[in-house]
Every structure is written in C-alpha cells, then in structure tokens.
Amino acid sequence: NGETIYSLNQVFASGYSLGIFSTGNLKPWKTYDSYISKLMSIRRTYADALVYGNLLSYPYTNNDQVVAYRFEGEENIVITVNNLSMEKRQNATLSLGAELAGSVFVNAVDGATYTVDEKGDIKISVRTDKVVVLVKEK
C-alpha cells in the first residue's frame, strides 16, 4: 500500500485490499491504527459493493486533485473519494448523474451527510489524510 497514509488512501479508494507490512519499522503506521481499523470495518460492512460489487464509474470531479470511484453491489452504492494532494484539503463537486438527484449519502468515515442536488451533484471537502466513503441511504 505504499509508505504513506496518502498512498494507503488511494489503494482503499480504488477498491484494492489493504495490507500493512514493512521490512523495517511499523511504528509510523501506529498513528493510524484506529483509522485503518475503521477502513477495514467499512470494507467488511459494505463488502457487497466494495469487495464483490462492480466498479461502475469514475464520477467526474471539477478538481484534478480529487478522484472518485462508484461501486455498486446487490444492496449498496458506495462512492469513494480521495484527495491526491498531500498539501491541503481539497474542495470539489462530484457529478453523480440526475438519476441520483435527491439521494442522501452518508460518509461512513465521519458520519457527515450529503444530499445530491437536482443536477446530480454533491459539493464535498476532502482532507489530505482521510478518504471519504459515501454510502447511499436506502
């Protein structure tokens, strides 16, 4: 997964399994124990989309430092969003499509709620050290 939290977030956001290992010191990862545990829990909870589902699209963002992935399973729609910049929080508008207008998504990482506007967009802010995992409410 690389050597930084930024690369780990990109691996998770793009749908790959996490594996923390080091030929040397694991101490730097200790800082992120609870966060990585949260990501693993999210992956298990929404496995129908994130593990067994399909990567349907890469929703357009109006910021080239923000990348998004749309996964769908039998029960869940999950959109992962990652900040590629290592320097600062990034703001972006995600274009999810008119078919999702009015839908409500909850960030499984921090509990923040987002409502898709009538054009199919969500305005979002993405930290440098945490991925956003939007789960569509049923």
C-alpha positions in Angstrom: 0.0 0.0 0.0 3.0 2.3 -0.2 4.7 4.0 2.6 2.3 6.9 3.5 -1.3 7.3 4.5 -1.8 9.1 1.2 -0.9 6.1 -0.8 -2.9 3.8 1.5 -6.0 6.0 1.0 -5.6 5.8 -2.8 -5.3 2.0 -2.6 -8.5 1.8 -0.5 -10.4 4.3 -2.6 -9.7 2.5 -5.8 -11.1 -0.8 -4.4 -7.9 -2.8 -3.5 -7.4 -4.7 -0.3 -5.3 -3.2 2.4 -2.2 -4.9 3.6 0.1 -3.2 6.0 3.6 -4.6 6.1 7.1 -3.3 6.4 10.5 -4.8 6.1 11.5 -2.5 8.9 9.7 -0.3 11.3 5.9 -0.4 11.6 5.9 2.4 14.2 4.8 5.2 11.7 1.5 3.2 11.0 0.7 3.1 14.7 -0.5 6.7 14.4 -3.3 5.5 12.1 -4.4 2.3 13.9 -7.9 3.4 14.6 -8.4 5.0 11.2 -7.1 1.9 9.4 -9.4 -0.3 11.6 -12.3 1.9 10.6 -11.5 1.4 6.9 -11.4 -2.3 7.3 -14.7 -2.2 9.1 -16.2 -0.2 6.3 -14.9 -2.7 3.8 -16.5 -5.6 5.7 -19.8 -3.8 6.2 -20.2 -2.8 2.6 -18.5 -5.8 1.1 -21.3 -6.4 -1.4 -20.2 -3.2 -3.2 -16.5 -2.7 -2.2 -15.4 -6.4 -2.4 -17.9 -8.3 -4.5 -19.6 -5.5 -6.4 -18.7 -3.7 -9.6 -16.7 -0.6 -10.1 -19.3 1.2 -12.3 -17.7 4.5 -13.0 -15.3 7.3 -12.1 -17.6 10.2 -11.2 -16.4 13.5 -12.7 -14.9 16.0 -10.2 -14.2 19.6 -11.0 -10.8 19.3 -9.2 -8.0 17.4 -10.7 -6.7 16.7 -7.2 -9.9 14.8 -6.2 -10.7 11.4 -7.6 -13.9 9.4 -7.1 -14.9 5.7 -7.7 -18.5 4.4 -7.8 -19.0 0.9 -6.6 -22.4 -1.0 -6.7 -23.3 -4.2 -5.1 -26.6 -6.1 -4.6 -27.5 -3.9 -1.7 -25.3 -0.8 -1.6 -24.0 2.0 -3.7 -20.6 3.3 -2.4 -18.6 6.2 -3.7 -15.1 6.6 -2.5 -13.4 9.9 -2.8 -9.7 10.6 -2.3 -7.5 13.8 -2.2 -4.4 13.2 -4.3 -2.8 16.4 -2.9 -0.6 15.9 0.1 -0.6 19.6 0.9 -4.1 20.7 1.7 -7.8 20.0 2.0 -9.4 20.0 -1.4 -13.0 21.0 -2.3 -14.8 19.5 -5.3 -18.1 19.0 -6.9 -18.9 15.3 -7.7 -21.1 14.7 -10.7 -23.1 11.6 -9.9 -25.9 11.9 -12.5 -29.5 13.1 -12.5 -30.7 9.5 -11.6 -29.3 10.1 -8.1 -30.8 13.6 -7.6 -32.4 13.8 -4.2 -30.4 10.8 -2.9 -28.8 11.0 0.5 -25.3 9.7 1.1 -23.5 9.3 4.5 -19.7 9.4 4.9 -19.0 6.1 6.6 -15.7 7.6 7.9 -17.1 10.5 9.9 -20.9 10.4 9.6 -21.3 13.6 7.6 -24.5 13.6 5.4 -24.7 14.8 1.8 -27.7 15.3 -0.4 -27.4 15.1 -4.2 -28.8 18.3 -5.8 -31.3 18.4 -8.7 -28.4 18.3 -11.2 -26.9 15.2 -9.7 -24.0 16.9 -7.9 -22.6 16.9 -4.4 -20.2 19.5 -3.1 -17.5 17.9 -0.9 -14.4 18.7 1.0 -11.7 16.0 1.3 -8.9 16.1 3.8 -5.3 15.1 3.0 -5.2 12.2 5.4 -8.6 10.7 5.2 -10.6 9.1 2.4 -14.3 9.8 2.0 -16.6 6.8 1.8 -20.1 7.9 0.7 -22.8 5.2 1.2 -26.2 5.8 -0.3 -29.0 5.6 2.3 -31.7 3.2 1.4 
